[in-house]
Amino acid sequence: MAITQLSLYNNALLLCGERALATTTDDVPSRYELDTAYSDPNAADFCFELVKPKFSLLTAKLSSPTTSSVHTLAYTYSFPADYISIHSVYADGELDDPIRRYIIEDRTISCDIPTNLFIRYVTNSRDLANWTPTFANVVAAYIAKQIAPRFAPQKLVALEELFLSRVQAAVQLEGLKEEVERPKQSTLTLNDDWRKVYNRAFLILGLPQIVSNVDDSTRRSRADVAIGNQLVNGVLEDMGWTFALSSNKLWADPSLEPDWGYKHVFDKPLDMHRLDGIYQDDHLQYPLKDYHDEGDRWYTGLSTLYVQYVSTTFLTTPASWPTYFLARVAAELAVQIGPSLKKEGADIENARFEFERITREAESADAMRGPPQRIASGSWTRSRHEGNRRRQRP
């Protein structure tokens, strides 16, 4: 049932123990008192300012600021005519960049934003039909206590307490419906492969998984930021992961002839993320030690090089990762975003425990995946063989 002025009046009269009205034009003393209480001062505006209900929030773009001659917050914007109170202020139309350095005076707001300030504010222009029952009860209680001195003075104290309790309940209900700080707009394009990494991290944190690549939750936003800050780069650089190694044969660039020093110049591979080794032979058995590394080039006396490195391809293609590395990245992600998701129930201790366990298992699995390594002879073995040769024994 829609809220009407008549329903507000009758709610207030009920609280005072008075007879209900048939219309808002009834020629009775109670109706005249109600008119006065409702409009002077404006009861609804007063309650809007106290409760700030969600249905009264409106977004506006402010432009054409004036320049202040008093303070250094140079740009002053005028509020809309229906402004009651401020909810939040932003520097961008996506409402992703909140600002908190501003002052409000004389129905204006001054800040450092030179053009197009965006605000969320409480308006008094919402029709009664848009009011929630909770807010209507607040207004009715306010009107009731305003007319109580004439019609129910014995109930005045009780009505004051009822009004305050209704305001508290309305603030709690309405205040939980819109976050002041929303998730940032995503800067990454999520696909099914990346979503598996995200969900593995959320599982470690004990948080719900996301089921859509266009999810706009806070946890997805935090994961985007971590991945965008080169989280995978760091994991790849933690150790020499064998699965990510690529090999390449390079030839010296004949167009580059140094005036001095090494005779041959090599361009580094464009897809090289981290160098693992430079070798003289195609079996990668003899590391090259005599070379100079400068910028995007290597300088050496050889005309051909063999290099082994981690390719940048692995930074953006989770589908190419082995399971243990995907788990390692997810564990790193969980540890990094966990503290920022504590209010959502993130299990930070479990994330740390799982990080240690998964890291050990990933390093072990990657080591077994690599080729057998030649075991060098120890000093005792070399000495024994050399001694046998000196004694000319078989």
Rosetta blueprint (number, residue, H / E / L):
1 M L
2 A L
3 I L
4 T L
5 Q H
6 L H
7 S H
8 L H
9 Y H
10 N H
11 N H
12 A H
13 L H
14 L H
15 L H
16 C H
17 G L
18 E L
19 R L
20 A L
21 L L
22 A L
23 T L
24 T L
25 T L
26 D L
27 D L
28 V L
29 P H
30 S H
31 R H
32 Y H
33 E H
34 L H
35 D H
36 T H
37 A H
38 Y H
39 S H
40 D L
41 P L
42 N E
43 A H
44 A H
45 D H
46 F H
47 C H
48 F H
49 E H
50 L H
51 V H
52 K L
53 P L
54 K H
55 F H
56 S H
57 L E
58 L E
59 T E
60 A E
61 K E
62 L E
63 S L
64 S L
65 P L
66 T E
67 T E
68 S L
69 S L
70 V L
71 H L
72 T L
73 L L
74 A L
75 Y E
76 T E
77 Y E
78 S E
79 F L
80 P L
81 A L
82 D L
83 Y E
84 I E
85 S E
86 I E
87 H E
88 S E
89 V E
90 Y E
91 A L
92 D L
93 G L
94 E L
95 L L
96 D L
97 D L
98 P E
99 I L
100 R L
101 R L
102 Y L
103 I E
104 I E
105 E E
106 D L
107 R L
108 T E
109 I E
110 S E
111 C E
112 D L
113 I L
114 P L
115 T L
116 N L
117 L E
118 F E
119 I E
120 R E
121 Y E
122 V E
123 T E
124 N L
125 S L
126 R L
127 D L
128 L H
129 A H
130 N H
131 W L
132 T L
133 P H
134 T H
135 F H
136 A H
137 N H
138 V H
139 V H
140 A H
141 A H
142 Y H
143 I H
144 A H
145 K H
146 Q H
147 I H
148 A H
149 P H
150 R H
151 F H
152 A L
153 P H
154 Q H
155 K H
156 L H
157 V H
158 A H
159 L H
160 E H
161 E H
162 L H
163 F H
164 L H
165 S H
166 R H
167 V H
168 Q H
169 A H
170 A H
171 V H
172 Q H
173 L H
174 E H
175 G H
176 L L
177 K L
178 E L
179 E L
180 V L
181 E L
182 R L
183 P L
184 K L
185 Q L
186 S L
187 T L
188 L L
189 T L
190 L L
191 N L
192 D H
193 D H
194 W H
195 R H
196 K H
197 V H
198 Y H
199 N H
200 R H
201 A H
202 F H
203 L H
204 I H
205 L H
206 G L
207 L L
208 P L
209 Q L
210 I L
211 V L
212 S L
213 N L
214 V L
215 D L
216 D L
217 S L
218 T H
219 R H
220 R H
221 S H
222 R H
223 A H
224 D H
225 V H
226 A H
227 I H
228 G H
229 N L
230 Q L
231 L H
232 V H
233 N H
234 G H
235 V H
236 L H
237 E H
238 D H
239 M L
240 G L
241 W L
242 T H
243 F H
244 A H
245 L E
246 S E
247 S E
248 N E
249 K E
250 L E
251 W E
252 A L
253 D L
254 P L
255 S L
256 L L
257 E L
258 P L
259 D L
260 W L
261 G L
262 Y L
263 K L
264 H E
265 V E
266 F E
267 D E
268 K L
269 P L
270 L L
271 D L
272 M E
273 H E
274 R E
275 L E
276 D E
277 G E
278 I E
279 Y E
280 Q L
281 D L
282 D L
283 H L
284 L L
285 Q L
286 Y L
287 P E
288 L L
289 K L
290 D L
291 Y E
292 H E
293 D E
294 E E
295 G L
296 D L
297 R E
298 W E
299 Y E
300 T E
301 G L
302 L L
303 S L
304 T E
305 L E
306 Y E
307 V E
308 Q E
309 Y E
310 V E
311 S E
312 T L
313 T H
314 F H
315 L H
316 T H
317 T L
318 P H
319 A H
320 S H
321 W L
322 P L
323 T H
324 Y H
325 F H
326 L H
327 A H
328 R H
329 V H
330 A H
331 A H
332 E H
333 L H
334 A H
335 V H
336 Q H
337 I H
338 G L
339 P H
340 S H
341 L H
342 K H
343 K H
344 E H
345 G L
346 A L
347 D L
348 I H
349 E H
350 N H
351 A H
352 R H
353 F H
354 E H
355 F H
356 E H
357 R H
358 I H
359 T H
360 R H
361 E H
362 A H
363 E H
364 S H
365 A H
366 D H
367 A H
368 M H
369 R H
370 G L
371 P L
372 P L
373 Q L
374 R L
375 I L
376 A L
377 S L
378 G L
379 S H
380 W H
381 T H
382 R H
383 S H
384 R H
385 H H
386 E H
387 G H
388 N H
389 R H
390 R H
391 R L
392 Q L
393 R L
394 P L
